[in-house]
Amino acid sequence: MPWSLTVGHIYGTAVRIHVTFLLFLVWIWVAYYQRGGSGAAWEGVAFVALLFLCVLLHEFGHIFAARRYGVKTPEVTLWPFGGIARLERIPEKPSEELVVALAGPAVNVVIALVLILVLGGTTGVEHLENIDNPQIGLLAKLAGANIFLVVFNLIPAFPMDGGRVLRALLAMRMGHAQATQTAASIGQALAIGLGFLGIFGNPMLIIIAVFVFLAASGEAGTVQMRQAARGVLVQDAMITHFETLGTQASVGDAAEALIRTTQKEFPVVDGGGHLRGVLTRDAMIRALQAGGPQAPVIEAMQADIPTLPVRAPLDQALKLLTESRAPVLGALDAEGRLAGLLSPENVGEMMMLRAAQPEARFGPWARRGAGPSGPTGPGIGAG
C-alpha cells in the first residue's frame, strides 16, 4: 500500500500504518488540546490509539477466520477511517465468507462485553452518544466505541463487513457474481444516503460515503472481471502487437517510441526474445529527468515482471497481476520467448467485448493503435 509504514509482522501478516493515520493522531492532539490543554490532548491520543488497537484485533478476527479456510493475508493497513486486511482471495463458499465477515465484529462484541464487566455494568447509551465527552472515563468510552464499531461495520455496504455478510447470504440463493452486483447496488444506495446525511450533519460522512461508493463499484468490477476470465486462456486476452526495446536501448529511444505509439509500457527483451523487464511511461519520465535521454533503459526498467505461459488460465494471470501489482504480465511461448503482454486495461476491454457479445469467442487481439513491430520483431536498439 503506497504511503504506508510497516510496523511489524504478526503470524506472517505485515501490520502497516498509513501516513494519513499519523496525521489523524496529530489532528486529534490539537483538537483535544484546544478543548482541555495538554492533559486532554494526550488522553485523546491514548483513546484513539486504544481504539485502533481494537480495530487491529477486529481485523485479525477476519485473518484468523480466513486462515481456517486456507486463505492467507499478506498485510493489514490502519487508516483514519479503520483497518483493511488484504486477503489473497475471497473464500469460495458463501458459508465460509459469512464466517470470515462476522469474525471481525465478533471480536468487538467480546471486547465491549469484557470492558462492561470490568466497569461493573455501568456503561450506558450515553457513552455511545457522547464518546468525545472528556467527563466520561476512558474504558467506558472504549466500550461504547466497540459497540459503535459493531453497528457501523454491519452496515450492508462494501467494504464494511455487513456488505460481505449480505453477499454471502445472497450467494446462498443466487450466483456469486449476481450476489455481488446486488450487494454492491445496495451499498451504493446506502452510500448516497450517508452522503446526504453528511451534507446536513457530519462532513466526515461524506468522505465515508465516497469511499463506500467507490469500494462497492470496485468490488463489483473485480468479480465481473473474474467471472469473465473463467474458461479463457491468457492467449485469448493478451496484447500481441507492440513495440519492444533492446537491452542496449536508451531512454531517448523509448521516448521516441512513446510518441510514435499509444503504448504506456515497453517490454525490454534480449537478442533471444526473452523478457528482461518493462519500462513504464512514469519510469521513463523519471529517467529522462535524472539521467537524460542517453540513460540506459536496462537501468530504468522494472525487472521483476511476472510471466506465465500463453496457455495458462486467465484467472490465474489476474490473480498474479493483483498480487504482484506489476504494470503488465509477460506471456511466454513454449520456448520461453515473449509472445504477448497482459494488463488490467486490455483484460477490461476484453470483458466489455464479451459482455456486448456473450456468444462470441475472442482470440488474441491487440490494443488499438499499437505499434507495427511484434514481440519477436526488431524492436529498438536490440542487443
Disulfide bonds with the S-S distance in Angstrom:
none
